[in-house]
């Protein structure tokens, strides 16, 4: 999971710093959507473990939640990273759409 998070972070940094065009942007989008899928798979598995910990813990609901959160801190991380990653993917898609429109306008001018 950490290597996938690191790779996704590298893609986001590259997108932010370089503003890639065309094929490079398509490749970044492909890789980032695949990584988000794999991270979502991890999140789902960790959530199952969190639920098991919650149900196997004695005490109040708040105590059960605290224990499950304590035992599975990576779930909190994924809950925060995933929406942000999806927003970056949306931005990449928007950039690709803009490039397509720009290219089509250039082709009609010729």
Helices and strands as residue ranges (DSSP letters): H 2-18, H 22-56, H 61-71, H 73-109
